[in-house]
Structures are given as C-alpha cells and as structure tokens.
Amino acid sequence: MRLRFVLIAFLLVAVLPHLFAWGQKGHRVVAQLAYERLSYKAKRQVDATLGKGGMVYWCNWADEIKSDTVLAYTHDWHYQDLPSGLADSSLLACWHDYPSEGGNLFHALADIVAGLQHRTDSLMVLDHRLSAQQGLILLIHLAADRFCSMHSGHLDDLGGNKVKMKWFGQSTNLHAVWDDKLIESRGLSYTEYALWLNNRYAATRDSLIALPEEDILRANYALTERIYRYQTDFDGNTYHYIYHFKDDLDRQLFHAGTYLAALLNHIYR
C-alpha cells in the first residue's frame, strides 16, 4: 500500500505539475525563508511538531496528498479564484465574507490559524477533524499559495488553467507558468534562491510585515490583473515574459516567506 501511494504521488507530480501551486521548489523557497525568520519560541514549537527543519520537508505534503482520497475535501483550499474587474469594496468583501464559489483558500487560512491558536492536539477546520500537525503543515503550504498569482486568478478560466500559451515552444497554460515554469527559469536551487531573495529584499521585511491583510489582497489582485492584461498582447517570446515578470515573482516569493514567518511567530508567541 505504501509503495502504491508513493508511485501514485510520483506520477501525479511528474504528469500534472500544473496542479501544484508554486511547484515543489517554490514552496521550499517560501518555507526556507520563513524558517530562517522564526522566533525562538516559534521555531522550537515548529521543530517539535515537524522535526528540526521539517518545514521545508513537509511544505509540499498538501499537494502530494492529492494522490489519495483521505483529505480530498482540502483540494479546493489551495485557491480562491476571483472574477476580473472587482471594485475595491467587492474585493475586500471576499476576504471577510468568503465567496461561495472559486475555492476556499481565504476561509481555510483563517480557520487553520484560529485552530492553531487554541494550542490543542486537534483542530476543527471547515467542519473536518485534523490533527494539529496536519493543520500546521497545511498552513505552511496554503500561506504560500496565497501569494501565487494564479491561485487567485479569474473564476471563468479556472485560475488561468484554460489560458493556453507556449513556453519555449512547449504547450502549457498560464497557471502552470506561474506555479512552476517561471521559478525553474531562475536556474537556482531552493536554498540559493532563498539566499538571493534575503539579500535583495531584507530591507523591505518590516514594511511587508506591517501590511494589513486587506492591502496584501489588493496588491496580489492588482498583480494578477496585470498578468492577465499582459497576456492579451504577449508576443510568445518566453525570454521577454521572464524579464517582464521576474521581479514580481521574486517579490511574491519573498513576501510569502515573510508573511508565513510572521504568522507562525504570532501563533506561537
């Protein structure tokens, strides 16, 4: 049974990478960035729950478990697709009054944080029983998903999955580009990438931590809308695409790691 699970997980990762937010490397970058910024108390609690350095090891589990049906009800926690052209008031309402369609990312994040703050051995998330360990692992993953632009993509195209495009001559879609292909184009290991981002953006960390949740949502939505606008005039030159969005990608990954660290430091303060 264990061998069967491993084989299914491997095939899912190999054949369907577009299902995985940020790709494996992106999630490891975010987890590494966050782990390095944990307070003493938070790091002690996280290590006690997941093993020393376990944040990086477990950060992709929420995607890998999609190969099984045990936590099938969590699959739509990874995204919150939104309509295009939302007015500011309608956008902010999505954070406070969770939409009835398009996923449950915002809802799941809020419930998991609330559950972990109670410091119990188990927690109730979206009416399902999860262990505190599973809740923490999911939080590490979903907090990163919040900053993956196509995980709040347009509702009518399934977060960019229906937007077809070419990437160095290969057929793909907009969702897969932002989950994985842009990150791979950087040509760095997850530790090299995390080091680069720390060196480049460390001076912005305090200002990012101070951002209200509503402003994070505004910024993420504005980037997503800009990505869609660029798509309408995209000339198919992959190098142009990478050059145009590489700084946005870097900032999103760094912000995700900063956000996750701040979240865990608050929960385990």
C-alpha positions as CSV (number, residue, x, y, z in Angstrom):
1,M,0.0,0.0,0.0
2,R,2.8,2.4,0.9
3,L,4.6,1.6,-2.4
4,R,1.4,2.2,-4.3
5,F,0.9,5.6,-2.6
6,V,4.5,6.6,-3.5
7,L,4.1,5.6,-7.1
8,I,0.8,7.5,-7.5
9,A,2.3,10.5,-5.9
10,F,5.3,10.4,-8.2
11,L,3.2,10.1,-11.3
12,L,1.0,12.9,-10.2
13,V,4.0,15.2,-9.7
14,A,5.5,14.2,-13.0
15,V,2.5,14.3,-15.2
16,L,0.3,17.0,-13.6
17,P,2.7,19.8,-12.4
18,H,0.0,22.4,-13.1
19,L,-1.9,21.2,-10.1
20,F,0.8,22.2,-7.7
21,A,1.0,25.9,-6.5
22,W,4.4,27.4,-6.8
23,G,5.8,23.9,-7.7
24,Q,7.9,22.0,-5.2
25,K,10.8,24.4,-5.5
26,G,8.7,27.5,-4.9
27,H,7.2,26.1,-1.8
28,R,10.6,25.1,-0.5
29,V,11.9,28.6,-1.1
30,V,9.0,30.1,0.9
31,A,9.4,27.6,3.7
32,Q,13.2,28.2,3.9
33,L,12.7,31.9,4.0
34,A,10.1,31.6,6.8
35,Y,12.1,29.1,8.8
36,E,15.1,31.4,8.9
37,R,12.9,34.2,10.4
38,L,11.1,32.3,13.1
39,S,11.3,33.5,16.6
40,Y,13.0,31.1,19.2
41,K,9.6,30.1,20.6
42,A,8.0,29.5,17.2
43,K,11.0,27.6,15.8
44,R,11.0,25.4,18.9
45,Q,7.3,24.6,18.5
46,V,7.5,24.0,14.8
47,D,10.5,21.7,15.2
48,A,8.8,19.8,18.0
49,T,5.8,19.2,15.7
50,L,7.5,18.6,12.3
51,G,11.1,17.7,13.3
52,K,14.1,20.0,13.0
53,G,13.9,21.8,9.7
54,G,10.7,19.9,8.9
55,M,9.0,23.0,7.5
56,V,10.9,22.5,4.2
57,Y,10.5,18.7,4.2
58,W,6.7,18.9,4.8
59,C,5.9,22.1,2.8
60,N,4.7,20.1,-0.3
61,W,2.7,17.5,1.5
62,A,-0.6,19.3,0.9
63,D,-0.1,18.9,-2.8
64,E,1.3,15.3,-2.6
65,I,-1.8,14.2,-0.6
66,K,-3.9,14.9,-3.7
67,S,-2.8,11.5,-4.9
68,D,-5.0,10.0,-2.2
69,T,-8.7,10.5,-1.2
70,V,-8.1,10.8,2.5
71,L,-8.1,14.6,2.5
72,A,-9.9,15.2,-0.7
73,Y,-12.0,17.9,0.9
74,T,-8.9,20.1,1.2
75,H,-8.2,20.2,-2.5
76,D,-10.1,23.5,-3.1
77,W,-8.4,25.1,-0.1
78,H,-5.4,25.9,-2.3
79,Y,-7.0,28.6,-4.3
80,Q,-9.6,31.4,-4.3
81,D,-10.4,32.3,-7.9
82,L,-11.9,35.7,-8.3
83,P,-13.8,37.5,-11.1
84,S,-12.0,40.1,-13.1
85,G,-12.6,43.8,-12.6
86,L,-13.7,43.8,-9.0
87,A,-14.3,47.1,-7.3
88,D,-12.2,47.6,-4.2
89,S,-15.2,47.1,-1.9
90,S,-16.2,43.9,-3.6
91,L,-12.6,42.6,-3.5
92,L,-12.3,43.3,0.3
93,A,-15.6,41.6,0.9
94,C,-14.0,38.4,-0.5
95,W,-11.6,38.4,2.4
96,H,-14.2,39.0,5.2
97,D,-17.2,37.3,3.7
98,Y,-15.8,34.3,1.8
99,P,-17.1,33.7,-1.7
100,S,-19.4,30.8,-2.2
101,E,-17.5,29.6,-5.3
102,G,-14.0,29.7,-6.6
103,G,-12.3,27.8,-3.8
104,N,-11.8,28.1,-0.1
105,L,-8.2,29.4,0.3
106,F,-9.2,32.5,2.4
107,H,-11.6,30.5,4.5
108,A,-9.2,27.7,5.2
109,L,-6.3,30.0,6.1
110,A,-8.5,31.9,8.7
111,D,-9.8,28.7,10.2
112,I,-6.5,26.9,10.5
113,V,-4.9,30.0,12.1
114,A,-7.7,30.2,14.6
115,G,-7.5,26.5,15.3
116,L,-3.7,26.5,15.9
117,Q,-4.0,29.5,18.2
118,H,-6.1,27.3,20.6
119,R,-3.0,25.1,21.0
120,T,-5.0,21.8,21.2
121,D,-4.0,18.4,20.0
122,S,-6.6,18.6,17.2
123,L,-8.5,21.3,15.5
124,M,-11.7,21.7,13.5
125,V,-11.2,23.2,10.1
126,L,-14.1,23.7,7.7
127,D,-16.1,21.1,9.7
128,H,-13.5,18.4,9.3
129,R,-11.2,16.9,12.0
130,L,-7.5,17.4,11.5
131,S,-4.6,16.9,13.8
132,A,-2.6,20.0,14.9
133,Q,0.3,18.6,13.0
134,Q,-1.7,18.4,9.8
135,G,-3.1,21.9,10.4
136,L,0.4,23.3,10.7
137,I,1.6,21.5,7.6
138,L,-1.4,22.8,5.7
139,L,-0.9,26.3,6.9
140,I,2.8,26.3,5.8
141,H,1.6,25.4,2.3
142,L,-1.6,27.5,2.0
143,A,0.1,30.7,3.3
144,A,2.4,30.4,0.3
145,D,-0.4,29.6,-2.1
146,R,-2.0,33.0,-1.2
147,F,0.9,34.7,-3.0
148,C,0.8,32.5,-6.1
149,S,-0.9,34.8,-8.6
150,M,-2.9,32.2,-10.4
151,H,-4.3,30.9,-7.2
152,S,-6.5,34.0,-7.1
153,G,-6.8,34.0,-10.9
154,H,-10.0,34.5,-12.8
155,L,-13.0,32.4,-11.9
156,D,-14.1,31.8,-15.5
157,D,-10.8,30.3,-16.7
158,L,-10.1,28.2,-13.6
159,G,-7.2,30.4,-12.4
160,G,-5.5,30.5,-15.8
161,N,-5.7,26.8,-16.4
162,K,-7.8,27.4,-19.6
163,V,-5.5,30.2,-20.8
164,K,-3.2,28.3,-23.3
165,M,0.2,29.5,-24.2
166,K,3.6,28.4,-25.4
167,W,6.7,28.2,-23.1
168,F,9.9,27.8,-25.1
169,G,7.8,26.0,-27.8
170,Q,6.0,23.7,-25.4
171,S,2.3,23.8,-24.9
172,T,1.2,24.9,-21.4
173,N,-1.1,27.3,-19.7
174,L,-0.9,30.5,-17.7
175,H,-1.5,28.7,-14.4
176,A,1.4,26.3,-14.9
177,V,3.7,29.2,-15.9
178,W,3.2,30.9,-12.5
179,D,3.2,27.8,-10.5
180,D,6.4,26.3,-11.7
181,K,7.9,27.4,-15.0
182,L,8.9,31.0,-14.0
183,I,10.6,29.7,-10.9
184,E,12.5,27.0,-12.8
185,S,13.7,29.6,-15.3
186,R,15.7,31.2,-12.5
187,G,18.0,28.2,-12.5
188,L,18.6,28.2,-8.7
189,S,18.2,25.6,-6.0
190,Y,15.7,26.5,-3.3
191,T,18.5,27.4,-0.9
192,E,20.3,29.6,-3.4
193,Y,17.0,31.3,-4.3
194,A,16.1,31.9,-0.7
195,L,19.6,33.4,0.0
196,W,19.3,35.6,-3.1
197,L,15.8,36.9,-2.0
198,N,17.0,37.6,1.5
199,N,20.0,39.5,0.3
200,R,17.9,41.5,-2.2
201,Y,14.7,42.3,-0.1
202,A,15.7,42.2,3.5
203,A,15.3,45.9,3.9
204,T,11.6,45.6,3.0
205,R,10.8,43.0,5.5
206,D,9.4,45.2,8.3
207,S,7.2,47.1,5.9
208,L,5.8,43.9,4.5
209,I,5.0,42.6,8.0
210,A,3.2,45.8,8.8
211,L,0.9,45.5,5.7
212,P,-2.8,44.8,6.7
213,E,-4.4,41.7,5.2
214,E,-6.6,43.9,3.0
215,D,-3.6,45.6,1.4
216,I,-2.0,42.2,0.8
217,L,-5.2,41.2,-1.0
218,R,-5.2,44.4,-3.0
219,A,-1.6,44.0,-4.1
220,N,-2.0,40.3,-5.0
221,Y,-5.1,41.1,-7.0
222,A,-3.5,44.0,-8.8
223,L,-0.6,41.8,-9.9
224,T,-3.0,39.1,-11.1
225,E,-4.9,41.6,-13.2
226,R,-1.7,42.9,-14.6
227,I,-0.7,39.4,-15.6
228,Y,-3.9,38.9,-17.5
229,R,-3.6,42.3,-19.3
230,Y,-0.1,41.4,-20.4
231,Q,-1.4,38.1,-21.7
232,T,-3.6,39.8,-24.3
233,D,-0.5,41.3,-26.0
234,F,2.0,38.6,-25.3
235,D,4.1,38.0,-28.4
236,G,5.1,34.5,-27.5
237,N,8.7,35.4,-26.6
238,T,9.4,33.5,-23.4
239,Y,12.5,35.5,-22.7
240,H,10.5,38.7,-22.8
241,Y,8.0,37.1,-20.4
242,I,10.6,36.1,-17.9
243,Y,12.3,39.5,-18.0
244,H,9.0,41.3,-17.6
245,F,7.8,39.4,-14.5
246,K,10.9,38.1,-12.8
247,D,11.0,40.9,-10.2
248,D,7.3,40.4,-9.5
249,L,7.9,36.7,-9.0
250,D,10.8,37.4,-6.6
251,R,8.8,39.9,-4.6
252,Q,5.9,37.5,-4.2
253,L,8.1,34.6,-3.0
254,F,9.9,36.9,-0.5
255,H,6.6,38.3,0.7
256,A,5.2,34.8,1.1
257,G,8.1,33.7,3.3
258,T,7.9,36.9,5.4
259,Y,4.1,36.5,5.8
260,L,4.4,32.9,6.8
261,A,7.1,33.6,9.4
262,A,5.1,36.5,10.9
263,L,2.0,34.3,11.0
264,L,3.8,31.5,12.9
265,N,5.6,33.9,15.2
266,H,2.2,35.3,16.1
267,I,0.6,31.9,16.6
268,Y,3.4,30.6,18.8
269,R,4.3,33.9,20.6
